Amino acid sequence: MLYLNRSCLLTFLFILVKVTSQTHPTYQIDVSYKTRNSIHSNIVLDKNGYHWYATIDALARSDGEERTIIPLKFTDNNVKGLYEYNAKRGITGVRTYEDNYDNLGIDVSQNLYMTSHRGLFVIDSLGRNVQLIQYKLPESDKITPLASLIVNENVVYVADKLGYFFKVTNGKLKLLGKVSEEFTADARLKINDLGQIILIYHKSIYVYKDNKLQLVKKNCFPNSENIISLLGIKNVPNFFKDKGSYYFNGRPYKYIYLPEIEEYCLEIPFDKLLFNKTLDPNYRIAFNSVEHPGLLFGKFYSDEKGKITLRPIEEVNKFEYINDLTFDKKKNVLWLNKRNSIIKIKILKNNFVSYLKNAPRKNVSCRAIHPTKDGGIYVNSYSGIFELKKDSTKLIDGMSIYTMIRENDSTFLAVTEGQRAAKFNEFQKTISKFHINHLNSIVEQRDSLTYWMGGRHGISIFDKKLGNTIAHNKLNDKVDLTNYSINDILPSKNKEIVWFATDRGAFKYNLKTKEVTIYTVATKGITSNIVFDVHESDNGTIWLATDHGVNKILANGKLEKLTKKNGLYNETVYAILETKNNLWLSTHNGISYVNLKTNKVNSFFVSEEPNDNEFNKKSALKLNDSILYFGSVNGLYKFNVNEILKNEYSQPKIYTKEIIFFDEESNKTIQKYDLYNKLDQIELAYNNNSFELKVGLSDFFNPENNQYRYTINGLSNQWIDNQNATTIRVYGIPPGNYTLKVVGVNDYGETSKNVLTIPIKVHQIFYKTSLFIIVTIIVILLVIFLLIFNYVHKKKEQTKVKAGIHALKLKLLRSQLNPHFIFNIINNLQSDLVLKNEVDANEYINSFSKLLRITMDMIDYDTHTLEKELQYLKSYINLQKLRLDNNLEYKIKVELKGSKAENVLIPCMLLQPIVENAIIHGLEPKDKNRMLLLNFIVTGNELIVVIEDNGVGRSKSKNSTGKKDYKVHALGMLVNKITTINQMNNKKTVQMKTIDLINNGEKAGTKVVFIITTKQER
């Protein structure tokens, strides 16, 4: 952000505009307040959206809706006024007049600094604390009158009118140097592109470098009465030389290049001249001069002889004398200080590319635009057909073509200027004429074989198969469009309606019923009978472009109008295109676009030449939602919608400003608080339950168009429209807890990015308070609690006893399983010792001892890890394999899926009985091909175990003798164990299912599936 000192005569700043317009949106802010009715400083803007300025004896902070006045009353006997100073004679006199505040600046911490003849004022971001820093002159006991300051992030540099240069350090002015001039003069400070602090004192240039003030150029133009200013080398056209002159209004003004600071020093005849540091490709400037009291946009030009001229190219707005200019490049808003008011000007940005400005034939008036097959476009004009590609522009044929429509993949049906027919072959790039009677200039597809055609003599239908046209002016018995000038034909998207735009109104024609609805000024109240274009939105809304604005016809038939009253710059609208959320209008003077959500209208221009901004009827093309083309009487313009809308609007933030508590009956204020954005809660007494809350938005242009709405959850679920009122009034809220929510919409149509959410608490009368009720309830509940506590305590004791019983029962089951297991192994050992040799018996005894050790270790534990269970089962199966002379095969498959076997806990002695049954009762009766499969799958906190054998099956094993009783007893204990585990955990921790396997109708083994809820060991 850059601003201009009130006492200085100019500062350079390039403006980020590419438009030539006389209708940039403006808004005037009145600054009058009691006797403080004029501005005595420049305007600065802080990051919260406030603008600051000084009045006669106060500092004002405003957001455009509300203003805060901060008095600056300091008693100082040494301050008499501004001093006239001469180095040889000292202070020669005193000019005494009202307080004068020259220059404002703001640092990154949002502290405000203000120079004055009293010294330097420092104000915090809230405007609550004001400090005055003064510096006494070395030659006397007087206070130096400060004139200019510049803020470089958090470092503040100050200069006075006596030539002293300071830096603010630790709340004091530290003297850094003094100019060599021995007279009083205006001092101005700036930061150049190198980051150097530049001091302009009268006509001399100084730079603060290497911690000292150094002279760059003394008395730049000694024989001139004009003021000087600096312009960075990056911000001037390349035709500027090291020194020379430029002309304004026929008079020469000198310039010189200063390489030490990479700045041009120029003589300036103006009072104000702004440039922006960001380079404008066209080097446009904004300035205000004595000869041109309004705000002008100008531009440097150089002719073939090298003569440089600064030429005004546009008068933006006509104002009386402008005292100061400030440009907010972030929001693209220009602030004008008119002494007694502030004018805001929204500098509209546009982003476009122009074509056919330097075409082979001059004055290329673009009549129609069509897409090519390869991503380019064709432009029909009086100068011929042009083909535009990404990197080239080509004149295909010089025949004057008014319009054309694609007939097939290779051919366009074209209408020449003399309303003759022609066909354009896209592949061969050739045009062939042919004769059609009653040919008209408007062509639209009717069906696969025919076209609607319209022109100066009405409507006809062209049959491409027959090669002729048939007049179709009589729509029904009452409506005949003979000799009507047809400007546009629009078949509706439902294919039942056709719209005809004429110079006598718009006609809605139903193809099935032949019913015609006539839209004219007299019949439907549209803005004009001359209708140039018809456009249909996806929701069925119809838009009529006329020479007096745009008419919007809703699906229900309701009519809305868009004219200058709604912000439309030029009412002669020739063509309409639609993108997401926006309607784009080409007019007789510029382009306008309408936000379809807010109806906000913005306008911009494409050239400095007026003729370039005059667009043609029906000369528009929407390539996609981002790229639009509009044809003018002097060239074609391509628009990037996203670039135009980019940063055009920014979401504002809604905040609280003030709250007032008052008595509703007496309407007297009880308390009033200035909130400064912070309000955690609104707390009210039951008998003082009314308040007024002021809110504001941080980013807007015209506050009169801001909108607010709010709701109070708990009181009402409906949103209340507060319109543009910033004060929310709430009366007589009943006791309770509520939540106030407020949202705002700025004049750009952007909803606040935050929802202001404030809890509201209204206290209840004592005997209805929650505390009173709670204490009463507590006393009642205490007795109930004691009774319940005693009951619950007994229940817990009973549960604990039951749990102990279940644990003992489970341990008993394990102890019962182990003897049966051991008995079975010893029994097998006994028989094997008799039948096997000594080596096999020893190996069997060794394996048995290892297994027995593992088994005894499990007696005292309810669970163990899956890793130990796998070791246990492998040991047992290997033992049985030895017993069966290795006539047993088994496979164990484990799928952990991210878990670790050593961390998964399962119940002990759960799987072994099933494995034992599978071997002894299922596989052992077979003579060969004994196979045992064990599959372990861990999924989350579940373990699925599948034990499958290819034995004789359960039915045959039940018939076997000798081992039947043990099998029944062991399985019974296993079932009891599973039941006990589930009872202890109050859920089905272990589930078991047995499945008989069948192969060709015969029993083929048994499958047992366990689903076990596991725990993870840490």
DRENFI-566702 format. One record per residue (C-alpha): y, x, z. Coordinates in steps of 0.5 Angstrom, whole numbers, padded with zeros to 4 digits, always signed. Layout:
<pts>
YXZ...
</pts>
This chain:
<pts>
+0000+0000+0000+0007+0003-0002+0014+0000+0000+0021+0002-0001+0026+0004+0004+0032-0001+0004+0037+0005+0004+0034+0009-0001+0036+0007-0008+0029+0007-0011+0022+0009-0011+0016+0010-0016+0010+0006-0016+0006+0004-0022+0004-0004-0023-0003-0006-0024-0002-0011-0029-0004-0012-0036+0000-0018-0037+0007-0021-0040+0008-0027-0036+0014-0031-0034+0010-0035-0029+0006-0031-0024+0005-0035-0018+0011-0035-0013+0012-0037-0006+0018-0036-0002+0018-0035+0006+0024-0037+0010+0026-0032+0015+0032-0035+0018+0031-0036+0026+0037-0038+0030+0042-0032+0029+0037-0027+0026+0037-0030+0019+0037-0024+0015+0032-0018+0014+0034-0011+0016+0028-0007+0013+0023-0006+0008+0016-0010+0009+0010-0007+0011+0003-0011+0011-0003-0009+0016-0010-0010+0016-0010-0017+0019-0006-0020+0014+0000-0020+0018+0007-0018+0015+0012-0014+0019+0020-0014+0018+0026-0013+0022+0032-0017+0023+0038-0016+0027+0036-0015+0034+0028-0016+0033+0022-0015+0030+0018-0020+0026+0011-0021+0025+0008-0027+0021+0002-0029+0017+0006-0034+0013+0004-0040+0017+0007-0037+0024+0012-0032+0026+0012-0028+0032+0019-0025+0034+0019-0019+0038+0026-0017+0041+0029-0010+0041+0034-0010+0046+0035-0003+0049+0041-0001+0053+0043+0006+0051+0051+0009+0052+0050+0015+0047+0048+0010+0042+0055+0008+0039+0053+0007+0031+0051+0011+0025+0054+0018+0025+0058+0022+0020+0056+0029+0020+0059+0036+0017+0055+0042+0019+0062+0046+0019+0066+0041+0023+0060+0037+0027+0060+0030+0028+0067+0027+0025+0066+0020+0026+0062+0014+0028+0061+0008+0024+0060+0002+0029+0057-0004+0027+0051-0009+0028+0044-0006+0030+0041-0003+0023+0033-0002+0022+0032+0002+0016+0025+0004+0015+0018+0001+0017+0011+0004+0017+0004+0003+0020-0002+0008+0021-0009+0007+0021-0009+0005+0028-0005-0001+0026+0001+0002+0031+0008+0000+0028+0014+0005+0027+0021+0004+0025+0027+0008+0024+0034+0006+0027+0040+0009+0029+0038+0008+0036+0031+0013+0034+0024+0011+0033+0021+0005+0035+0013+0005+0036+0010-0002+0037+0003-0003+0038-0001-0008+0034-0001-0014+0038+0007-0013+0039+0007-0013+0046+0009-0006+0048+0015-0003+0045+0017+0005+0046+0023+0008+0044+0023+0015+0042+0030+0019+0041+0032+0026+0039+0039+0029+0041+0042+0033+0036+0043+0041+0038+0050+0041+0036+0052+0035+0041+0049+0030+0046+0048+0025+0041+0042+0021+0039+0040+0023+0031+0040+0017+0027+0033+0016+0023+0033+0014+0016+0026+0015+0013+0019+0015+0015+0012+0016+0012+0005+0015+0015+0000+0020+0013-0006+0016+0016-0005+0017+0023+0001+0023+0022+0008+0020+0022+0014+0024+0019+0021+0022+0020+0027+0024+0017+0035+0023+0019+0041+0023+0015+0043+0029+0017+0038+0033+0014+0033+0034+0020+0025+0033+0019+0021+0031+0024+0013+0030+0026+0011+0025+0032+0007+0029+0037+0005+0026+0044+0010+0021+0044+0016+0026+0042+0020+0028+0036+0018+0035+0034+0023+0038+0029+0020+0042+0023+0026+0044+0019+0032+0042+0016+0035+0042+0009+0040+0047+0007+0046+0041+0005+0052+0041+0010+0053+0033+0009+0051+0027+0011+0046+0023+0005+0040+0019+0004+0034+0022+0006+0027+0019+0003+0020+0021+0004+0014+0020+0000+0007+0023-0001+0005+0026-0008-0002+0026-0011-0003+0033-0008-0003+0030-0001+0004+0034+0000+0010+0031+0004+0016+0031+0000+0023+0030+0002+0028+0027-0003+0035+0029+0000+0041+0027-0004+0039+0030-0011+0035+0036-0008+0027+0036-0007+0024+0039-0001+0016+0040+0001+0013+0041+0007+0008+0046+0006+0005+0052+0010+0008+0048+0016+0015+0049+0014+0020+0045+0010+0021+0049+0003+0026+0048-0002+0023+0046-0009+0029+0044-0013+0037+0044-0011+0041+0039-0014+0037+0037-0019+0042+0034-0024+0049+0037-0021+0053+0033-0026+0050+0026-0026+0053+0021-0021+0046+0017-0022+0041+0017-0016+0034+0021-0017+0027+0019-0016+0020+0023-0017+0014+0021-0021+0007+0024-0021+0005+0028-0027-0001+0023-0027+0003+0017-0028+0007+0019-0034+0006+0018-0041+0003+0025-0045+0010+0025-0049+0014+0027-0043+0016+0034-0044+0018+0040-0038+0025+0037-0039+0029+0032-0043+0032+0025-0043+0030+0018-0044+0034+0012-0046+0035+0006-0042+0040+0001-0045+0042+0006-0050+0044+0011-0045+0041+0018-0044+0038+0020-0037+0035+0026-0036+0028+0028-0033+0025+0035-0031+0018+0037-0029+0017+0041-0022+0010+0044-0022+0010+0046-0015+0009+0039-0013+0007+0036-0020+0012+0031-0020+0017+0029-0025+0024+0028-0023+0028+0023-0026+0035+0020-0026+0035+0013-0025+0040+0008-0026+0037+0002-0022+0037+0000-0015+0029-0001-0015+0024+0002-0019+0016+0001-0017+0010+0005-0020+0003+0005-0017-0001+0011-0016-0007+0009-0020-0006+0010-0027-0004+0004-0032-0006+0006-0039+0000+0003-0042+0005+0006-0036+0008-0001-0035+0013-0001-0029+0017-0006-0025+0024-0005-0023+0030-0009-0021+0037-0006-0024+0044-0008-0023+0045-0010-0030+0038-0014-0029+0038-0018-0023+0031-0021-0024+0025-0017-0023+0023-0014-0030+0017-0011-0033+0018-0005-0037+0015+0001-0041+0016+0008-0044+0016+0008-0051+0017+0014-0056+0019+0014-0063+0016+0018-0069+0022+0023-0067+0020+0024-0060+0026+0019-0057+0023+0016-0050+0026+0009-0049+0025+0005-0042+0025-0002-0045+0024-0008-0041+0019-0012-0044+0019-0018-0039+0023-0022-0034+0018-0024-0029+0022-0028-0025+0029-0030-0024+0032-0028-0018+0038-0026-0015+0039-0019-0012+0033-0016-0010+0034-0012-0004+0027-0009-0003+0020-0009-0007+0013-0008-0003+0007-0008-0007+0000-0010-0004-0005-0007-0009-0011-0009-0005-0009-0016-0006-0005-0015-0012+0001-0018-0009+0009-0016-0010+0013-0018-0004+0021-0018-0006+0026-0018+0000+0032-0022-0002+0035-0021+0005+0035-0028+0007+0028-0029+0005+0021-0026+0002+0018-0028-0005+0011-0027-0006+0009-0026-0013+0002-0026-0015+0001-0021-0021-0005-0024-0025-0010-0019-0027-0014-0020-0034-0019-0016-0037-0020-0016-0044-0021-0012-0051-0017-0014-0057-0020-0014-0064-0017-0014-0071-0010-0012-0069-0010-0006-0074-0015-0010-0079-0014-0008-0086-0010-0015-0087-0005-0016-0083-0004-0023-0079-0011-0024-0078-0011-0031-0075-0018-0032-0072-0020-0040-0074-0027-0040-0072-0032-0035-0068-0040-0035-0069-0045-0030-0066-0050-0026-0071-0057-0025-0070-0056-0018-0068-0051-0019-0062-0045-0018-0066-0040-0024-0068-0037-0026-0075-0030-0028-0075-0027-0033-0080-0020-0033-0081-0015-0034-0087-0016-0026-0088-0023-0027-0089-0030-0026-0086-0030-0020-0081-0036-0018-0077-0035-0015-0071-0041-0010-0068-0040-0006-0061-0037+0000-0065-0035-0003-0071-0030-0008-0075-0032-0009-0082-0029-0014-0087-0034-0017-0091-0031-0022-0096-0023-0023-0097-0024-0031-0098-0020-0035-0093-0026-0039-0089-0024-0044-0084-0030-0045-0081-0038-0045-0082-0044-0047-0078-0051-0044-0079-0056-0047-0083-0062-0043-0082-0064-0036-0080-0060-0033-0086-0055-0038-0089-0049-0041-0086-0045-0047-0089-0038-0045-0090-0032-0049-0091-0026-0045-0094-0019-0046-0093-0018-0051-0099-0024-0055-0096-0029-0052-0101-0036-0051-0100-0039-0044-0099-0045-0041-0097-0045-0035-0093-0052-0030-0094-0052-0026-0087-0057-0021-0090-0054-0020-0097-0047-0021-0094-0045-0025-0100-0041-0032-0101-0043-0037-0106-0038-0043-0107-0041-0050-0109-0038-0057-0110-0038-0062-0105-0034-0069-0105-0030-0071-0099-0031-0064-0096-0028-0064-0089-0026-0058-0084-0030-0059-0078-0038-0059-0079-0043-0060-0073-0050-0061-0073-0052-0069-0074-0060-0068-0075-0065-0063-0079-0062-0065-0085-0055-0068-0084-0048-0065-0081-0042-0069-0079-0036-0067-0082-0029-0068-0080-0022-0067-0083-0015-0070-0085-0018-0076-0088-0023-0078-0083-0031-0077-0082-0037-0076-0087-0044-0074-0087-0046-0068-0091-0054-0069-0093-0056-0062-0095-0062-0064-0099-0058-0069-0103-0052-0064-0103-0047-0069-0102-0043-0073-0097-0042-0080-0095-0036-0083-0092-0037-0085-0085-0031-0088-0082-0033-0095-0080-0036-0094-0074-0037-0101-0073-0033-0108-0075-0027-0106-0070-0026-0099-0071-0025-0095-0077-0023-0088-0077-0020-0087-0085-0015-0083-0086-0015-0080-0078-0014-0073-0077-0021-0071-0074-0020-0064-0070-0027-0064-0066-0034-0067-0066-0038-0067-0060-0045-0070-0060-0047-0071-0053-0053-0067-0050-0057-0074-0049-0056-0075-0057-0054-0082-0056-0047-0081-0056-0042-0077-0061-0035-0076-0059-0029-0075-0064-0023-0072-0062-0017-0074-0067-0009-0074-0067-0009-0081-0065-0014-0081-0059-0021-0079-0057-0027-0084-0059-0034-0085-0056-0039-0087-0061-0046-0090-0058-0050-0089-0064-0055-0094-0062-0051-0100-0060-0045-0098-0065-0040-0099-0059-0034-0095-0059-0030-0093-0053-0023-0091-0055-0019-0086-0050-0011-0086-0051-0005-0086-0047-0005-0094-0048-0012-0096-0047-0015-0091-0042-0008-0087-0039-0010-0080-0042-0004-0075-0042-0003-0075-0050-0006-0078-0056-0007-0071-0060-0014-0069-0058-0016-0062-0060-0022-0061-0057-0028-0064-0053-0033-0061-0048-0038-0063-0044-0041-0060-0038-0048-0060-0035-0047-0066-0030-0044-0070-0036-0037-0069-0035-0033-0070-0041-0026-0065-0042-0021-0067-0047-0016-0062-0049-0009-0065-0051-0002-0062-0053+0000-0065-0046-0006-0062-0041-0013-0063-0040-0016-0070-0038-0023-0070-0034-0027-0076-0035-0033-0076-0030-0040-0080-0031-0037-0086-0027-0031-0087-0032-0026-0084-0027-0020-0080-0030-0017-0074-0027-0011-0070-0031-0010-0063-0031-0002-0061-0033+0003-0057-0030+0004-0061-0024-0003-0058-0022-0001-0051-0024-0003-0051-0032+0002-0046-0035+0002-0048-0042+0000-0056-0043-0002-0055-0051-0010-0053-0050-0013-0052-0056-0020-0050-0054-0025-0051-0048-0031-0046-0045-0034-0047-0039-0038-0041-0034-0041-0042-0028-0035-0045-0023-0030-0044-0028-0027-0048-0034-0023-0043-0039-0017-0046-0043-0014-0043-0049-0007-0045-0050-0001-0045-0054+0002-0039-0050-0004-0035-0046-0011-0037-0043-0012-0041-0036-0018-0042-0032-0020-0047-0027-0024-0046-0021-0028-0052-0022-0030-0053-0014-0022-0052-0012-0019-0054-0018-0014-0048-0017-0011-0046-0024-0010-0039-0026-0006-0036-0032-0005-0030-0036-0003-0027-0042-0006-0022-0047+0000-0018-0050+0007-0017-0050+0008-0020-0056+0009-0028-0056+0005-0029-0062-0001-0026-0059-0002-0031-0054-0002-0037-0059-0009-0039-0060-0012-0043-0065-0016-0050-0065-0023-0049-0064-0023-0041-0064-0027-0040-0058-0034-0037-0057-0038-0037-0050-0043-0031-0052-0046-0032-0045-0043-0033-0038-0040-0026-0037-0037-0025-0044-0032-0030-0048-0028-0030-0054-0022-0033-0056-0018-0033-0063-0011-0032-0063-0006-0033-0069-0006-0025-0069-0012-0022-0067-0019-0024-0063-0020-0023-0055-0026-0021-0052-0026-0023-0044-0031-0020-0039-0031-0026-0034-0034-0022-0028-0028-0017-0029-0023-0022-0029-0026-0026-0023-0027-0019-0019-0023-0018-0013-0019-0024-0015-0021-0028-0009-0023-0025-0003-0026-0029+0003-0021-0030+0009-0023-0029+0016-0021-0035+0021-0018-0033+0027-0015-0036+0033-0007-0036+0035-0005-0040+0040-0008-0045+0045-0004-0050+0049-0007-0054+0055-0003-0061+0057-0003-0067+0061-0004-0073+0056-0001-0078+0060+0006-0074+0061+0005-0070+0055+0007-0064+0059+0005-0057+0057+0001-0054+0063-0001-0047+0060+0000-0044+0054-0003-0037+0051-0002-0033+0046-0009-0031+0044-0009-0025+0039-0015-0027+0036-0019-0027+0042-0022-0034+0045-0029-0033+0049-0029-0040+0052-0024-0046+0053-0025-0049+0060-0022-0055+0062-0022-0059+0069-0024-0067+0069-0017-0069+0069-0014-0064+0065-0018-0065+0059-0014-0064+0053-0011-0058+0049-0008-0056+0042-0011-0050+0039-0007-0046+0033-0012-0043+0028-0010-0038+0022-0013-0035+0016-0013-0028+0014-0012-0028+0007-0008-0033+0002-0002-0033-0002+0001-0040-0001-0001-0043+0006+0001-0050+0004-0005-0050+0000-0010-0048+0006-0015-0053+0008-0018-0053+0015-0024-0057+0018-0027-0058+0025-0033-0061+0029-0034-0061+0036-0042-0061+0037-0044-0065+0043-0038-0070+0042-0039-0071+0034-0043-0069+0029-0038-0070+0023-0033-0065+0020-0026-0067+0021-0021-0066+0015-0015-0063+0018-0012-0062+0011-0007-0056+0011-0005-0057+0019-0006-0051+0023-0006-0054+0030-0013-0058+0032-0011-0063+0037-0016-0065+0042-0015-0071+0047-0019-0073+0053-0026-0070+0052-0031-0073+0057-0034-0068+0062-0040-0064+0059-0041-0058+0054-0039-0057+0047-0038-0053+0041-0032-0053+0037-0033-0050+0030-0027-0049+0025-0027-0047+0018-0022-0046+0013-0021-0045+0006-0015-0041+0003-0011-0043-0003-0016-0039-0008-0021-0044-0006-0025-0039-0002-0028-0041+0005-0027-0037+0011-0033-0032+0011-0034-0033+0019-0034-0040+0022-0030-0040+0028-0034-0042+0034-0032-0043+0041-0035-0046+0047-0032-0052+0051-0034-0053+0058-0030-0060+0061-0032-0060+0069-0035-0066+0072-0032-0069+0078-0035-0066+0085-0040-0072+0086-0042-0072+0079-0043-0064+0078-0049-0061+0077-0049-0057+0083-0049-0063+0087-0054-0066+0084-0059-0060+0084-0058-0059+0091-0060-0066+0092-0066-0065+0088-0068-0059+0091-0068-0062+0098-0073-0067+0095-0077-0062+0091-0078-0057+0097-0082-0062+0100-0086-0064+0094-0087-0056+0093-0090-0055+0099-0095-0060+0098-0096-0058+0091-0096-0050+0094-0102-0052+0099-0106-0056+0093-0105-0050+0088-0107-0045+0093-0113-0048+0095-0115-0049+0087-0113-0041+0086-0118-0040+0092-0123-0044+0089-0122-0041+0082-0122-0034+0085-0129-0036+0088-0132-0039+0082-0130-0032+0078-0133-0028+0083-0139-0032+0082-0139-0032+0074-0138-0024+0075-0144-0024+0080-0148-0028+0075-0146-0024+0069-0148-0018+0073-0155-0021+0075-0156-0023+0067-0155-0015+0065-0160-0013+0071-0165-0018+0069-0164-0016+0061-0165-0008+0063-0172-0009+0067-0175-0013+0061-0172-0008+0056-0175-0002+0060-0181-0006+0061-0182-0007+0053-0181+0000+0052-0186+0003+0057-0191-0002+0055-0190+0001+0048-0190+0008+0050-0197+0007+0054-0200+0004+0048-0197+0010+0043-0199+0015+0048-0206+0013+0047-0206+0012+0039-0201+0018+0037-0202+0025+0038-0198+0029+0043-0192+0032+0039-0191+0024+0037-0191+0022+0044-0187+0028+0047-0181+0026+0041-0182+0019+0043-0181+0020+0051-0175+0025+0049-0172+0019+0045-0173+0014+0051-0170+0018+0056-0164+0018+0052-0164+0011+0051-0165+0010+0058-0159+0014+0061-0155+0010+0056-0158+0003+0059-0157+0005+0066-0150+0007+0065-0148+0000+0062-0151-0004+0068-0144-0003+0072-0139-0005+0066-0138-0011+0063-0135-0008+0056-0136-0002+0053-0133+0001+0046-0136-0001+0039-0137+0007+0038-0142+0007+0044-0145+0000+0042-0146+0003+0035-0149+0010+0039-0154+0005+0043-0156+0001+0038-0158+0007+0033-0162+0010+0039-0166+0004+0040-0167+0003+0033-0169+0010+0032-0174+0010+0038-0177+0003+0035-0178+0007+0028-0182+0013+0032-0186+0007+0035-0187+0004+0028-0189+0011+0025-0182+0011+0021-0185+0005+0017-0178+0002+0019-0171+0002+0015-0164+0000+0017-0157+0001+0015-0151+0000+0019-0144-0002+0016-0138-0002+0019-0131-0004+0017-0125-0003+0022-0119-0005+0017-0114+0000+0021-0118-0001+0028-0121+0005+0031-0129+0004+0034-0127+0008+0040-0121+0003+0042-0125-0004+0040-0128-0007+0047-0134-0011+0046-0139-0014+0052-0145-0010+0054-0152-0011+0052-0150-0017+0048-0153-0015+0041-0159-0011+0043-0164-0017+0045-0163-0019+0038-0164-0013+0035-0170-0012+0039-0173-0019+0037-0171-0017+0029-0176-0011+0030-0181-0014+0034-0182-0021+0032-0179-0021+0025-0181-0014+0022-0187-0011+0026-0192-0017+0024-0190-0014+0016-0194-0008+0014-0189-0005+0009-0182-0006+0007-0179-0007+0013-0171-0007+0013-0166-0008+0018-0159-0009+0016-0153-0009+0021-0146-0010+0019-0140-0010+0023-0133-0012+0021-0126-0012+0025-0121-0017+0023-0115-0017+0028-0118-0018+0035-0124-0021+0032-0131-0017+0031-0136-0020+0026-0143-0018+0027-0149-0020+0022-0156-0018+0024-0160-0019+0018-0168-0017+0017-0173-0019+0012-0178-0020+0017-0183-0026+0017-0178-0031+0020-0177-0035+0026-0183-0040+0025-0188-0035+0024-0186-0031+0030-0186-0037+0034-0193-0038+0033-0195-0030+0035-0198-0029+0042-0197-0024+0047-0190-0023+0046-0188-0030+0045-0186-0031+0053-0182-0025+0053-0178-0027+0047-0176-0034+0050-0174-0031+0056-0170-0025+0053-0166-0030+0049-0165-0035+0054-0162-0030+0058-0158-0028+0052-0155-0035+0052-0154-0035+0059-0150-0029+0058-0146-0032+0053-0144-0038+0056-0142-0034+0063-0138-0030+0059-0134-0036+0055-0133-0039+0062-0130-0033+0065-0125-0033+0059-0124-0040+0059-0125-0040+0051-0131-0038+0046-0130-0031+0047-0137-0030+0044-0140-0035+0039-0147-0034+0036-0151-0037+0030-0158-0036+0027-0159-0037+0020-0166-0037+0017-0167-0034+0010-0171-0037+0005-0173-0034-0002-0177-0038-0007-0178-0043-0002-0181-0038+0003-0179-0036+0009-0175-0029+0008-0173-0027+0015-0167-0028+0020-0160-0027+0020-0156-0028+0026-0148-0028+0026-0144-0026+0032-0136-0028+0032-0133-0024+0038-0126-0024+0041-0125-0017+0042-0120-0013+0046-0116-0006+0044-0117+0000+0049-0111+0004+0050
</pts>
